Amino acid sequence: MQAVRDTARPSVTDALRAVESLLIGTGQRTARRNAWTAVLEDRRRAKDRMETQHALEAVSARTS
């Protein structure tokens, strides 16, 4: 019977990050992270715009 190893296996994310660090330089990695942060911020702003639009439409419907 084979002994159980005490070390945890890396997750898929950990493995992909390790491969990424080998293949992509630090500058490109930073640029990709910055781009993803910008995407998330754009989504947040779009959500805020939609919520504001709905609120304004609700107020407008009440006063009409």
Legacy VTK file of the C-alpha trace (Angstrom):
# vtk DataFile Version 3.0
C-alpha trace
ASCII
DATASET POLYDATA
POINTS 64 float
0.000 0.000 0.000
1.290 3.449 -0.933
1.755 6.045 1.826
-0.377 9.183 1.654
1.650 12.289 0.966
1.300 15.160 3.423
1.855 17.870 0.855
-1.198 19.451 -0.742
-1.517 19.346 -4.504
-1.557 22.772 -6.161
-4.866 23.985 -7.506
-5.432 24.541 -11.202
-5.238 28.285 -10.581
-1.876 27.908 -8.849
-0.579 25.795 -11.710
-1.771 28.296 -14.327
-0.161 31.166 -12.443
3.104 29.255 -12.281
3.028 28.638 -16.031
2.076 32.264 -16.632
5.017 33.480 -14.572
7.361 31.365 -16.666
5.937 32.412 -20.023
5.021 36.037 -19.477
7.285 38.764 -18.236
6.445 40.884 -15.217
5.404 43.870 -17.329
2.868 41.909 -19.348
1.492 40.267 -16.227
1.009 43.683 -14.602
-0.651 45.002 -17.764
-3.067 42.061 -17.827
-3.974 42.575 -14.173
-4.491 46.295 -14.774
-6.693 45.540 -17.786
-8.814 43.119 -15.756
-9.148 45.699 -12.972
-10.338 48.223 -15.565
-12.916 45.742 -16.876
-14.267 45.173 -13.369
-14.415 48.920 -12.737
-16.290 49.473 -16.029
-18.815 46.819 -15.016
-19.292 48.482 -11.628
-19.858 51.880 -13.256
-22.341 50.379 -15.728
-24.259 48.796 -12.849
-24.295 52.124 -11.007
-25.597 53.901 -14.148
-28.399 51.360 -14.536
-29.409 51.680 -10.883
-29.422 55.483 -11.176
-31.468 55.334 -14.371
-34.042 53.066 -12.725
-34.245 55.360 -9.695
-34.741 58.435 -11.901
-37.416 56.661 -13.933
-39.228 55.654 -10.725
-39.176 59.238 -9.429
-40.302 60.565 -12.802
-43.206 58.099 -12.937
-44.342 59.151 -9.443
-44.338 62.870 -10.252
-46.075 62.492 -13.637
LINES 1 65
64 0 1 2 3 4 5 6 7 8 9 10 11 12 13 14 15 16 17 18 19 20 21 22 23 24 25 26 27 28 29 30 31 32 33 34 35 36 37 38 39 40 41 42 43 44 45 46 47 48 49 50 51 52 53 54 55 56 57 58 59 60 61 62 63
